[in-house]
Protein backbone atom coordinates (compact mmCIF):
# COMPACT_ATOMS: atom_id res chain seq x y z
CA UNK A 1 0.00 0.00 0.00
CA UNK A 2 1.30 3.45 -0.86
CA UNK A 3 2.36 5.77 1.86
CA UNK A 4 0.31 8.94 1.50
CA UNK A 5 1.74 12.37 2.03
CA UNK A 6 -1.38 14.06 3.35
CA UNK A 7 -0.27 17.64 3.85
CA UNK A 8 2.77 19.81 4.01
CA UNK A 9 2.29 23.29 5.27
CA UNK A 10 4.65 26.19 5.02
CA UNK A 11 3.93 28.95 7.45
CA UNK A 12 5.07 32.28 6.07
CA UNK A 13 6.45 34.82 8.44
CA UNK A 14 3.34 36.97 8.05
CA UNK A 15 2.90 37.30 11.79
CA UNK A 16 0.90 40.32 12.85
CA UNK A 17 1.36 39.97 16.61
CA UNK A 18 4.64 40.85 18.28
CA UNK A 19 5.26 37.74 20.35
CA UNK A 20 8.45 39.15 21.85
CA UNK A 21 6.78 42.21 23.35
CA UNK A 22 8.05 43.31 26.74
CA UNK A 23 5.71 44.33 29.50
CA UNK A 24 6.32 47.62 31.31
CA UNK A 25 7.98 45.71 34.21
CA UNK A 26 10.77 44.34 32.00
CA UNK A 27 9.36 40.80 32.02
CA UNK A 28 8.22 39.13 28.80
CA UNK A 29 4.56 39.74 28.11
CA UNK A 30 2.17 36.79 27.97
CA UNK A 31 2.37 35.18 24.54
CA UNK A 32 -0.92 35.81 22.79
CA UNK A 33 -2.42 34.19 19.75
CA UNK A 34 -0.31 34.69 16.64
CA UNK A 35 -1.98 35.33 13.28
CA UNK A 36 -0.30 33.94 10.20
CA UNK A 37 -0.26 33.57 6.47
CA UNK A 38 -0.24 29.89 5.49
CA UNK A 39 0.02 27.95 2.28
CA UNK A 40 -0.09 24.27 1.40
CA UNK A 41 2.74 22.78 -0.61
CA UNK A 42 1.61 21.27 -3.92
CA UNK A 43 4.16 18.46 -3.69
CA UNK A 44 5.42 16.52 -0.69
CA UNK A 45 9.06 16.12 0.31
CA UNK A 46 9.33 12.90 -1.72
CA UNK A 47 7.93 14.63 -4.82
CA UNK A 48 4.42 13.15 -4.71
CA UNK A 49 1.35 15.32 -5.23
CA UNK A 50 -0.23 16.29 -1.90
CA UNK A 51 -3.79 15.22 -1.24
CA UNK A 52 -4.82 18.66 0.04
CA UNK A 53 -4.11 21.73 -2.07
CA UNK A 54 -5.13 25.39 -2.10
CA UNK A 55 -7.89 26.77 -4.30
CA UNK A 56 -5.53 29.38 -5.82
CA UNK A 57 -1.83 30.18 -5.62
CA UNK A 58 -2.58 32.91 -3.05
CA UNK A 59 -1.77 31.99 0.57
CA UNK A 60 -4.49 31.78 3.20
CA UNK A 61 -4.09 35.05 5.08
CA UNK A 62 -5.70 35.73 8.45
CA UNK A 63 -8.70 38.12 8.21
CA UNK A 64 -8.59 38.20 4.40
CA UNK A 65 -11.54 36.70 2.47
CA UNK A 66 -12.96 35.42 5.76
CA UNK A 67 -9.96 33.17 6.51
CA UNK A 68 -8.90 32.58 10.10
CA UNK A 69 -5.32 31.33 10.40
CA UNK A 70 -3.66 31.45 13.78
CA UNK A 71 -1.36 29.75 16.22
CA UNK A 72 -2.69 29.36 19.74
CA UNK A 73 0.79 30.14 21.10
CA UNK A 74 -0.23 30.80 24.70
CA UNK A 75 -2.14 27.54 25.13
CA UNK A 76 -2.41 24.41 23.00
CA UNK A 77 0.28 25.59 20.50
CA UNK A 78 -2.00 24.35 17.69
CA UNK A 79 -2.24 25.97 14.28
CA UNK A 80 -5.86 26.37 13.19
CA UNK A 81 -6.83 27.27 9.64
CA UNK A 82 -10.56 27.97 9.41
CA UNK A 83 -12.26 28.25 6.02
CA UNK A 84 -15.82 27.35 7.04
CA UNK A 85 -17.10 30.95 6.83
CA UNK A 86 -14.64 32.02 4.15
CA UNK A 87 -14.79 32.78 0.45
CA UNK A 88 -11.73 30.50 0.08
CA UNK A 89 -11.64 26.72 -0.35
CA UNK A 90 -9.19 23.85 -0.50
CA UNK A 91 -9.09 20.76 -2.72
CA UNK A 92 -9.09 17.23 -1.28
CA UNK A 93 -7.97 14.36 -3.49
CA UNK A 94 -9.74 11.27 -2.13
CA UNK A 95 -9.02 9.06 -5.15
CA UNK A 96 -6.93 6.53 -3.19
CA UNK A 97 -9.20 4.62 -0.86
CA UNK A 98 -8.62 1.58 1.31
CA UNK A 99 -11.70 -0.26 0.04
CA UNK A 100 -13.02 0.46 -3.44
CA UNK A 101 -16.23 -1.53 -2.89
CA UNK A 102 -19.26 0.70 -3.42
CA UNK A 103 -17.19 3.86 -3.76
CA UNK A 104 -19.07 6.94 -5.00
CA UNK A 105 -18.48 8.07 -8.58
CA UNK A 106 -17.18 11.50 -7.49
CA UNK A 107 -14.19 9.96 -5.72
CA UNK A 108 -12.10 9.92 -8.91
CA UNK A 109 -11.80 13.72 -9.04
CA UNK A 110 -10.62 16.24 -6.40
CA UNK A 111 -13.39 17.76 -4.31
CA UNK A 112 -13.74 21.38 -3.23
CA UNK A 113 -14.17 21.92 0.53
CA UNK A 114 -14.35 24.67 3.08
CA UNK A 115 -12.49 23.02 5.88
CA UNK A 116 -11.39 23.52 9.45
CA UNK A 117 -7.88 22.21 10.07
CA UNK A 118 -6.19 21.90 13.43
CA UNK A 119 -2.49 21.04 13.24
CA UNK A 120 -1.66 19.90 16.74
CA UNK A 121 1.20 21.67 18.54
CA UNK A 122 2.49 23.24 15.28
CA UNK A 123 3.84 26.29 17.14
CA UNK A 124 6.49 24.05 18.73
CA UNK A 125 8.14 23.83 15.30
CA UNK A 126 8.35 27.62 15.18
CA UNK A 127 9.89 27.70 18.65
CA UNK A 128 12.57 25.11 17.89
CA UNK A 129 13.45 25.58 14.18
CA UNK A 130 15.43 28.26 12.41
CA UNK A 131 13.57 29.84 9.48
CA UNK A 132 15.12 29.62 6.02
CA UNK A 133 14.29 31.84 3.06
CA UNK A 134 11.55 33.59 5.02
CA UNK A 135 9.71 30.36 5.84
CA UNK A 136 9.44 28.34 9.01
Contact map, one row per residue, 1 for C-alpha under 8 A:
1110000000000000000000000000000000000000000000000000000000000000000000000000000000000000000000000000000000000000000000000000000000000000
1111000000000000000000000000000000000000000000000000000000000000000000000000000000000000000000000000000000000000000000000000000000000000
1111100000000000000000000000000000000000000000000000000000000000000000000000000000000000000000000000000000000000000000000000000000000000
0111110000000000000000000000000000000000000000000010000000000000000000000000000000000000000000000000000000000000000000000000000000000000
0011111100000000000000000000000000000000000100011110000000000000000000000000000000000000000000000000000000000000000000000000000000000000
0001111100000000000000000000000000000000000000000111000000000000000000000000000000000000000000000000000000000000000000000000000000000000
0000111110000000000000000000000000000001100100000111000000000000000000000000000000000000000000000000000000000000000000000000000000000000
0000111111000000000000000000000000000001101100000100000000000000000000000000000000000000000000000000000000000000000000000000000000000000
0000001111100000000000000000000000000111100000000000000000000000000000000000000000000000000000000000000000000000000000000000000000000000
0000000111110000000000000000000000000111100000000000000000000000000000000000000000000000000000000000000000000000000000000000000000000011
0000000011111000000000000000000000011110000000000000000000000000000000000000000000000000000000000000000000000000000000000000000000000011
0000000001111110000000000000000000011110000000000000000000000000000000000000000000000000000000000000000000000000000000000000000000000111
0000000000111110000000000000000000011000000000000000000000000000000000000000000000000000000000000000000000000000000000000000000000000111
0000000000011111000000000000000000111000000000000000000000000000000000000000000000000000000000000000000000000000000000000000000000000000
0000000000011111110000000000000001111000000000000000000000000000000000000000000000000000000000000000000000000000000000000000000000000000
0000000000000111110000000000000001110000000000000000000000000000000000000000000000000000000000000000000000000000000000000000000000000000
0000000000000011111000000000000111100000000000000000000000000000000000000000000000000000000000000000000000000000000000000000000000000000
0000000000000011111110000000000000000000000000000000000000000000000000000000000000000000000000000000000000000000000000000000000000000000
0000000000000000111110000000001101000000000000000000000000000000000000000000000000000000000000000000000000000000000000000000000000000000
0000000000000000011111000001101000000000000000000000000000000000000000000000000000000000000000000000000000000000000000000000000000000000
0000000000000000011111100001100000000000000000000000000000000000000000000000000000000000000000000000000000000000000000000000000000000000
0000000000000000000111111111100000000000000000000000000000000000000000000000000000000000000000000000000000000000000000000000000000000000
0000000000000000000011111111100000000000000000000000000000000000000000000000000000000000000000000000000000000000000000000000000000000000
0000000000000000000001111110000000000000000000000000000000000000000000000000000000000000000000000000000000000000000000000000000000000000
0000000000000000000001111110000000000000000000000000000000000000000000000000000000000000000000000000000000000000000000000000000000000000
0000000000000000000001111111000000000000000000000000000000000000000000000000000000000000000000000000000000000000000000000000000000000000
0000000000000000000001111111100000000000000000000000000000000000000000000000000000000000000000000000000000000000000000000000000000000000
0000000000000000000111100111110000000000000000000000000000000000000000000000000000000000000000000000000000000000000000000000000000000000
0000000000000000000111100011111000000000000000000000000000000000000000000000000000000000000000000000000000000000000000000000000000000000
0000000000000000000000000001111100000000000000000000000000000000000000000100000000000000000000000000000000000000000000000000000000000000
0000000000000000001100000000111110000000000000000000000000000000000000001100000000000000000000000000000000000000000000000000000000000000
0000000000000000101000000000011111000000000000000000000000000000000000011100000000000000000000000000000000000000000000000000000000000000
0000000000000000100000000000001111100000000000000000000000000000000001111100000000000000000000000000000000000000000000000000000000000000
0000000000000011101000000000000111110000000000000000000000000000000001111000000000000000000000000000000000000000000000000000000000000000
0000000000000111100000000000000011111000000000000000000000000100000011100000000000000000000000000000000000000000000000000000000000000000
0000000000111111000000000000000001111100000000000000000000001100000011100000000000000000000000000000000000000000000000000000000000000000
0000000000111110000000000000000000111110000000000000000000111100000010000000000000000000000000000000000000000000000000000000000000000000
0000000011110000000000000000000000011111000000000000000000111000000010000000000000000000000000000000000000000000000000000000000000000000
0000000011110000000000000000000000001111100000000000010001110000000000000000000000000000000000000000000000000000000000000000000000000000
0000001111000000000000000000000000000111110000000001110000100000000000000000000000000000000000000000000000000000000000000000000000000000
0000001111000000000000000000000000000011111100000100100000000000000000000000000000000000000000000000000000000000000000000000000000000000
0000000000000000000000000000000000000001111100001101100000000000000000000000000000000000000000000000000000000000000000000000000000000000
0000000100000000000000000000000000000000111111111100000000000000000000000000000000000000000000000000000000000000000000000000000000000000
0000101100000000000000000000000000000000111111111100000000000000000000000000000000000000000000000000000000000000000000000000000000000000
0000000000000000000000000000000000000000001111110000000000000000000000000000000000000000000000000000000000000000000000000000000000000000
0000000000000000000000000000000000000000001111110000000000000000000000000000000000000000000000000000000000000000000000000000000000000000
0000000000000000000000000000000000000000001111111000000000000000000000000000000000000000000000000000000000000000000000000000000000000000
0000100000000000000000000000000000000000001111111100000000000000000000000000000000000000000000000000000000000000000000000000000000000000
0000100000000000000000000000000000000000011100111110000000000000000000000000000000000000000000000000000000000000000000000000000000000000
0000111100000000000000000000000000000000111100011111100000000000000000000000000000000000000000000000000000000000000000000000000000000000
0001111000000000000000000000000000000000000000001111100000000000000000000000000000000000001111000000000000000000000000000000000000000000
0000011000000000000000000000000000000001010000000111110000000000000000000000000000000000011110000000000000000000000000000000000000000000
0000000000000000000000000000000000000001110000000111111000000000000000000000000000000000011100000000000000000000000000000000000000000000
0000000000000000000000000000000000000011000000000001111110100000000000000000000000000000111000000000000000000000000000000000000000000000
0000000000000000000000000000000000000000000000000000111110000000000000000000000000000001111000000000000000000000000000000000000000000000
0000000000000000000000000000000000000000000000000000011111100000000000000000000000000000000000000000000000000000000000000000000000000000
0000000000000000000000000000000000000000000000000000011111100000000000000000000000000000000000000000000000000000000000000000000000000000
0000000000000000000000000000000000000010000000000000000111110000000000000000000000000000000000000000000000000000000000000000000000000000
0000000000000000000000000000000000001111000000000000010111111000000000000000000000000000000000000000000000000000000000000000000000000000
0000000000000000000000000000000000001110000000000000000001111101001010000000000000000001000000000000000000000000000000000000000000000000
0000000000000000000000000000000000011100000000000000000000111111001110000000000000000000000000000000000000000000000000000000000000000000
0000000000000000000000000000000000111000000000000000000000011111011111000000000000000000000000000000000000000000000000000000000000000000
0000000000000000000000000000000000000000000000000000000000001111111110000000000000000000000000000000000000000000000000000000000000000000
0000000000000000000000000000000000000000000000000000000000011111111000000000000000000000000000000000000000000000000000000000000000000000
0000000000000000000000000000000000000000000000000000000000000011111000000000000000000111000000000000000000000000000000000000000000000000
0000000000000000000000000000000000000000000000000000000000000111111100000000000000101111000000000000000000000000000000000000000000000000
0000000000000000000000000000000000000000000000000000000000011111111110000000000011101111000000000000000000000000000000000000000000000000
0000000000000000000000000000000000000000000000000000000000001110011111000000000111100000000000000000000000000000000000000000000000000000
0000000000000000000000000000000000111100000000000000000000011110001111100000001111000000000000000000000000000000000000000000000000000000
0000000000000000000000000000000011110000000000000000000000000100000111110000001110000000000000000000000000000000000000000000000000000000
0000000000000000000000000000000011110000000000000000000000000000000011111000111100000000000000000000000000000000000000000110000000000000
0000000000000000000000000000000111000000000000000000000000000000000001111111111100000000000000000000000000000000000000000010000000000000
0000000000000000000000000000001111000000000000000000000000000000000000111111110000000000000000000000000000000000000000000010000000000000
0000000000000000000000000000011110000000000000000000000000000000000000011111100000000000000000000000000000000000000000000000000000000000
0000000000000000000000000000000000000000000000000000000000000000000000011111100000000000000000000000000000000000000000000000000000000000
0000000000000000000000000000000000000000000000000000000000000000000000011111110000000000000000000000000000000000000000011000000000000000
0000000000000000000000000000000000000000000000000000000000000000000000111111111000000000000000000000000000000000000000011111000000000000
0000000000000000000000000000000000000000000000000000000000000000000000111001111100000000000000000000000000000000000001111110000000000000
0000000000000000000000000000000000000000000000000000000000000000000011110000111110000000000000000000000000000000000011111110000000000000
0000000000000000000000000000000000000000000000000000000000000000000111110000011111000000000000000000000000000000000111100000000000000000
0000000000000000000000000000000000000000000000000000000000000000001111000000001111100000000000000000000000000000000111000000000000000000
0000000000000000000000000000000000000000000000000000000000000000001110000000000111111100000000000000000000000000001110000000000000000000
0000000000000000000000000000000000000000000000000000000000000000011100000000000011111111100000000000000000000000011100000000000000000000
0000000000000000000000000000000000000000000000000000000000000000000000000000000001111100000000000000000000000000011100000000000000000000
0000000000000000000000000000000000000000000000000000000000000000011000000000000001111110000000000000000000000000010000000000000000000000
0000000000000000000000000000000000000000000000000000000000000000111000000000000001111111100000000000000000000000010000000000000000000000
0000000000000000000000000000000000000000000000000000000000000000111000000000000000101111100000000000000000000000000000000000000000000000
0000000000000000000000000000000000000000000000000000001000010000111000000000000000100111110000000000000000000000010000000000000000000000
0000000000000000000000000000000000000000000000000000011000000000000000000000000000100111111000000000000000000001111000000000000000000000
0000000000000000000000000000000000000000000000000001111000000000000000000000000000000001111100000000000000000001111000000000000000000000
0000000000000000000000000000000000000000000000000011111000000000000000000000000000000000111110000000000000000111100000000000000000000000
0000000000000000000000000000000000000000000000000011100000000000000000000000000000000000011111000000000000000111100000000000000000000000
0000000000000000000000000000000000000000000000000011000000000000000000000000000000000000001111110000000000101110000000000000000000000000
0000000000000000000000000000000000000000000000000010000000000000000000000000000000000000000111111000000000111110000000000000000000000000
0000000000000000000000000000000000000000000000000000000000000000000000000000000000000000000011111000000000111100000000000000000000000000
0000000000000000000000000000000000000000000000000000000000000000000000000000000000000000000011111100000000000000000000000000000000000000
0000000000000000000000000000000000000000000000000000000000000000000000000000000000000000000001111111000000000000000000000000000000000000
0000000000000000000000000000000000000000000000000000000000000000000000000000000000000000000000011111000000000000000000000000000000000000
0000000000000000000000000000000000000000000000000000000000000000000000000000000000000000000000001111101000000000000000000000000000000000
0000000000000000000000000000000000000000000000000000000000000000000000000000000000000000000000001111111000000000000000000000000000000000
0000000000000000000000000000000000000000000000000000000000000000000000000000000000000000000000000011111000000000000000000000000000000000
0000000000000000000000000000000000000000000000000000000000000000000000000000000000000000000000000001111100000000000000000000000000000000
0000000000000000000000000000000000000000000000000000000000000000000000000000000000000000000000000011111110100000000000000000000000000000
0000000000000000000000000000000000000000000000000000000000000000000000000000000000000000000000000000011111100000000000000000000000000000
0000000000000000000000000000000000000000000000000000000000000000000000000000000000000000000000000000001111110000000000000000000000000000
0000000000000000000000000000000000000000000000000000000000000000000000000000000000000000000000000000000111111010000000000000000000000000
0000000000000000000000000000000000000000000000000000000000000000000000000000000000000000000011100000001111111110000000000000000000000000
0000000000000000000000000000000000000000000000000000000000000000000000000000000000000000000001100000000011111100000000000000000000000000
0000000000000000000000000000000000000000000000000000000000000000000000000000000000000000000011100000000001111110000000000000000000000000
0000000000000000000000000000000000000000000000000000000000000000000000000000000000000000001111100000000000111111000000000000000000000000
0000000000000000000000000000000000000000000000000000000000000000000000000000000000000000001111000000000001101111100000000000000000000000
0000000000000000000000000000000000000000000000000000000000000000000000000000000000000000111100000000000000000111110000000000000000000000
0000000000000000000000000000000000000000000000000000000000000000000000000000000000000000111100000000000000000011111000000000000000000000
0000000000000000000000000000000000000000000000000000000000000000000000000000000000111101110000000000000000000001111100000000000000000000
0000000000000000000000000000000000000000000000000000000000000000000000000000000001110000110000000000000000000000111110000000000000000000
0000000000000000000000000000000000000000000000000000000000000000000000000000000111110000000000000000000000000000011111000000000000000000
0000000000000000000000000000000000000000000000000000000000000000000000000000001111000000000000000000000000000000001111100000000000000000
0000000000000000000000000000000000000000000000000000000000000000000000000000011110000000000000000000000000000000000111110000000000000000
0000000000000000000000000000000000000000000000000000000000000000000000000000011100000000000000000000000000000000000011111100000000000000
0000000000000000000000000000000000000000000000000000000000000000000000000001111000000000000000000000000000000000000001111100000000000000
0000000000000000000000000000000000000000000000000000000000000000000000000001111000000000000000000000000000000000000000111111100000000000
0000000000000000000000000000000000000000000000000000000000000000000000100000111000000000000000000000000000000000000000111111110000000000
0000000000000000000000000000000000000000000000000000000000000000000000111000111000000000000000000000000000000000000000001111111000000000
0000000000000000000000000000000000000000000000000000000000000000000000000000100000000000000000000000000000000000000000001111111100000000
0000000000000000000000000000000000000000000000000000000000000000000000000000000000000000000000000000000000000000000000001111111110000001
0000000000000000000000000000000000000000000000000000000000000000000000000000000000000000000000000000000000000000000000000111111111000001
0000000000000000000000000000000000000000000000000000000000000000000000000000000000000000000000000000000000000000000000000011111110000000
0000000000000000000000000000000000000000000000000000000000000000000000000000000000000000000000000000000000000000000000000001111111000000
0000000000000000000000000000000000000000000000000000000000000000000000000000000000000000000000000000000000000000000000000000111111100001
0000000000000000000000000000000000000000000000000000000000000000000000000000000000000000000000000000000000000000000000000000010111110001
0000000000000000000000000000000000000000000000000000000000000000000000000000000000000000000000000000000000000000000000000000000011111111
0000000000000000000000000000000000000000000000000000000000000000000000000000000000000000000000000000000000000000000000000000000001111111
0000000000000000000000000000000000000000000000000000000000000000000000000000000000000000000000000000000000000000000000000000000000111110
0000000000011000000000000000000000000000000000000000000000000000000000000000000000000000000000000000000000000000000000000000000000111111
0000000001111000000000000000000000000000000000000000000000000000000000000000000000000000000000000000000000000000000000000000000000111111
0000000001111000000000000000000000000000000000000000000000000000000000000000000000000000000000000000000000000000000000000000110011110111
